[in-house]
């Protein structure tokens, strides 16, 4: 069975090969609007350290709004800022990469919380992609998707589908948190359509916004992080459900094979509309991640053994110089493949805010783990407070939340009426 290559080795290998340290990014986008509720974001001028071009990275996102465009527009304008503000300053690049999954969770929750202070009835899916060198990190809520082209036309899902119809675990979570899940009842016991959450009739279990449906529709994203092989690169397709409901992933990749990113995005929209008509806003971003001056080939996927973290592999003490050099040697000798670095999809906030080493040491202890406001010692409330499964953690163990974000956490878990802290 295959094993995951430590991120430390992957980053070291990338940094020691100057010719392929920074890929060329070619991108394009296309859209056909029916309701005017889809938005996209493309920002290729981001920097981990402001003013230092050597720390550049790119961000791409699709926001598929519903019940109005407010949540999608607000998320487009604020989500990236909220994610970056959740990453501590003065981190090395490998630390920044490790901190990113937690920062994405904090940024999504803060964006949702802040938006709900302005409006209650609008919501949006989000598929949010950060490309830093050859490392791709994707965070998603809802049913927009990001796929990566793999071996000979096969593909890898980098996002999750949070439709209630497709996810029994999410149905159980929503129900346990106070939601009512069922299909539309037309009378005489006849039910039609997909599973929906009531009140409101939303068919998603996660989004930003949708306060009128219920706080159990959470903004906590599924996050996946991979490293592409520099000799191969890859193609990302980020699209709203207007594409994926109309054509399959196979058709999506095949219809644009050999086209530039810009032409590929237009062709995907064209194929989608030809297949099903313009039933919904339909948006697509295509990103080609290519080795400079090299022809792109399609990488293989190298899956890890289940979900988990590689933090100990990154920062753990080396057993010996020999074992370290052997790992580096094995990395060089193995065929280059897409390496899975991180994957987590829990909807429980306490599971996602990184109490384990080294993440816990990267973030300030007396700062709210979601909204980043500073707190005095004793003011914060542990994210584990009130949890029935703390795994040995104590209520005074961090990370901590301010009172407002603790209220948000309890609302998402359906525990606002509980007196337990």
N, C-alpha and C positions, 0 to 999 in steps of 0.2 A: 504494500500500500504506500502511496506517495506521502511525503511529509512537507510541511511548510518551511520554506527557507527563511531564516531569521531576517527581519527588516534591516538589522545592523549590517549584515553581509550584503544585502541588496543595495543599500545606500552606498556602502564602501566601494562596491564594484562600479556603481554609476559614477561616483566622484573621481575614481582613478582612471576612467576612460574619458578624457576630455573631448574626444571627437564626437561622442554621442551623449554628452551630459545633458544638453538641452535639445529636445525635439523641435521640429517645425510643426506649428499648428496651422492647419488650413480648415476654415469653417465657413458654413453658409446656413441660411435659415429661410424658411418660407412659411406663409400663413394664408389661410382662407377663413374669413370671418363670417359667422352667421348671427351670433349674439353680441359680439364685441367683448367677451369675457376672458379670452386668452391673452396672456402677456408672456413675453420672453425677456431674458437678460443675457447679454454677452459683454463680458468685461475681461479683456486680455491684458490690461495694464495694472493688475494688482501687484502689490509687493508685500512680502512678509515683513520687511524692514523698510518703512517709507524712505524714499530717496536712494535706495540701493537697488539698481537694476539687476544685480546678480541674484536677488531674492524674488524675482518675478514669478507669478503664477497666473492662471486664467480661471475664470468662473463663468459657468453657463447655467441657465435655469429655464424651465418652462412652468408657468403658473396657469392652471386651467380653472378659472373661476366658475362659480355657480350661484344662482340666486342674486345676481348682481356682480359688478366688477370690483367692488371696493376692496375685498380681501386680497385679490390677485394683484391689484395695483399697489396696495400698501406693502405686500410682501416683496414685490419687485423693488420697491424703493428702500426697504429697510432690512431685509433678511441678511444680506451680505455684511452690512455694517454690524448687525447684532452678532453674527457668528465671529467676525474678526475681533470684536470687542471682548469676546469671551475667552480669547487665547492670551495667556500671559505674555508680556513683553520679554525680550532678551532670551528667547529660547533658541537653541541650535536648530538646524533644519530637521534632523531626525526627531528631536523633541516636539517640534511644531507639528510634524506629521502624526505623531502619537497622540498629541493633545487635540487634534482636529475632530475626531469622532465625538468627544465630550462637548467640544465647543459647538458643534453642529446641533446637538440636542438642546443645549442652552439657548442657542440663537433661535431655533424654531419655537421653543416654548415662550421665550421673551416676545418674539414677534406676534405670536398668537395672543398672549396676555395683553400686550399694548394695543393691538388692533381692537380687541373686544371692549376696550374703554371708549372707542370711537363708534363702533357699530356692532350690531348683534345678528343681523340676518344674512350676511354674505359669507361665503366660504371659498376656499381654493385648494386644489391639489398642488403639490410642489415636487418637482424633481430637480435637484440642485447638485451641480457637478463642479468639483474643483480639480484642475489638472496642474500638478506641480512636478515639472520634469516628466518622468515616466510613470509617476504615481497618480492614479485616478481615484478620487473619493466621491462617492455618491450618497446623498441623503434624500429620502423620499417619503412623502405621505400621499395617500390617495391612489389613483389609478393611471397617472401618467407614468411613462416608463423610460428607462435608459438601458440600452442594450449595446454590447461590445461584440464586434465581428471577430470570430475565432476561426478555427481550422476549416479550410475549404468550404466556407459558406455557413458553417455552424455558428452559433451565437451564445453569449453569456448574459444572463440577466444581472444587471447591477442595481436594480431597484426591486421593490416588493409591490404586490398588488393588494391594496387594502379594501377591496370590495367585500362586503359582508358575504356575498354569494360564494366567494372563492376561499374564505378563510374561517374555518370553524372555531379556531382559537379566539379570533377577534369577536365572533358572535358571543362566545361564552364570557369574554371580558366585558363587553358592552352590557350584556344582560346582568352580570354580577354587579356592575357599577350603576345600575338603575335604569338602563335603556330597555325599550321594548322593541324586539326585532321580529319582523314578519313581512309577508308579501301584501300587496294591495288586495283587499277583500271586496269583490264586486257584488257580493250578496249570494245567498243560497249556498254558502260555504265554499264558493269558488274563489281561489286565490291566483293572481296572475303577476307576472313580472319577477324581477330579482328581489332578494331579501333587502329590506330597508329598515332604518332605525326610526322609531316614532317617539315623540312627535317630529314632524318635519318631513319624513319620508326620504331621508338621505340614504343612498346605497353604499356609502363609504363609512369605515370605522375610524379613519384618521384624516385630518385636514387641518388647515389653519383657518380660524374663524368658526362659523356655524354655532355661535353661542345659543341661538334660538332652538337648535336641535337638542343640545345638551353638552355638558362638559366632558362626558364620557367619549365624545368624538375628540380624540386627543391629537395634539400636534407633535408627538414624540416620533421622530423619523426612524425608519430602517436605515442603517448605514452599512455600506460595503466599501472596502478599500482594496485596490489591486495595484500591482506593478506590471507594466507592459514590458515585453522584451525589446530592448533598444534596436536590435537587428530587424525587428518585424514591425513594431508599432501596432496600430489598430485603428478602427473606425468606430466612433460612438454615434448612435442615433438616439436623440432625446425628443420624445414626441408626446403630445396629449392623446387622450383616448380617441379623439377623432381619427387618428391614424390606426391605432391598434384594434379598434372595434371594426374597422373596415377591411384591413388586410393583415395577413399573418406575418410574423417576423421573417419567415423564409422569403415571402414575396417582397417584403420591405427591403431586405438586403439585396435580393437578386435584381430588383427593378432598377437599382442605382449602381450596380457594380461597374467599375471602370469610369464612373463619372466623377468630376470634381465635387468637392463638398457642397458648393453653392448649387450646382446643377442637380446633385443628388437630393438635396432638400426639396427642390422644386418638383422633381420627378416623383418623390414619395407622396407629396401632397396631391399631385395629379392622379397617381394610381389610387389613392384613397377615395378621392371624389368620384372617379370613374367606377369604382367598385360599389359604392353605397350612396352616392350623391352627397350633397353638402347638408348633413343632418345636424352637425354641431361645429363649433369653432375647431379648426384643425391646424395645428402648429407643429413645426419640426425644426430641430437644429441638428446638423451633421458636423462632427468634428473629426478630422483626420489627424492622428498623432504619428508623425513620420520621422525617421532618421534623416538628418540633413544629407542631401545629395544621394539618397538611396531610394530604390524602388521599394514601396511598401509591400510586404508579404503578410499573410494572415497567420497570427500566432495560435499556438495550442494553449489550452487551459490546463493548469496544474492545480487541482483542487486539494485543499487541506482536509484533515480528518475532522470534519464537523466544525461547529462554531467555536469561537474562542479568541483569545488575545495572544499576542506575541510579545507583550511588554517584558516578561522575564527574559526572553531570548535576546531582547535588545539591550537591556541594562543589567542583566544578571552577570555575576562574576564568572570569568572564563575559567574552565577547569584546568586548562593547560594551553601553552602556546601551540602545542601540536594539534590539539583538537580544533583550535581556531583556524590554523592554517589548512587543516584538512577540510573544514567546512567551506573555506574560501575556494579551495581547489575543486571540491565537488561542485560548487556553484558554477565555476568556470567550465568544467568538463561536461555538465549536463546540458542537453538541448534546451535552448531558451524557450520559456513558456510564460504564460500569464500566471503570476504568483498572487494568490489570495493572502492579504495581510491581516485584514480585520473584517468581521461580519457580526452584526448584532441587531436584533429587531424587537427586543422586549419593549412593551408599552408601559413598563413600570419605571418611573423616574429614578427611584433609588438604585435600580439596576444599571442605569446609564450614566451616572455622574462620577464614576471612576474612583472608588474608595481604595482600590488596590495600588500597589507600587508598580511603576513610578509615577502614575498619573496624579496620585494624591499629593505628591511632593511638588508638582509643577504649578498648582493653583494655590492662591492665597487662602489660608484657612478661614480668616474672618472677613470674607467677601461672599456675598450671596452667589451661589453656584449658577443661578439663572440670570438675574438682572445685573449682577456685578456691582451692586452698591456695597460700600464698606460698612461693616458692623463692628460694634465694640464687643470684646469678649463677653460671652454670656447672653448677647442679644439674639444670636442666630438660633434657628431650630434645626436639629439634625434631619437630613433627608430621610433617615431611617426611623425617625420617631413614629410610633404607631404601627410599624410594620410587623406583621405576624411571622415573617421569615427573615430574620436579621442575620442569620448565619454567624452568630457570635459577636456581631457588632453591637455596641452599646448606644443608648439614645444620645449620649454626648459625643459620640464619634462623628466626625465630619464626613462629607462636606455639609455645609450649612445653608439654609435658606432664610431670607428675610420673612417677616410675618406675611407680607402680601403674596410672595411666591409659595409659602407653605399653604396658604389658603387655596391657591391655584392647584397645588399638588393634591390636596384633599378633595377638591371638587372633581378633578379628573378621575380619582379613585372612587367617587361616590360616597365619600366619608365626611362631607361638610357638616352633617348633623352630629358627628361623633364628638364626644368630649375628650377622648383620649388624645394625648399629645405624644 
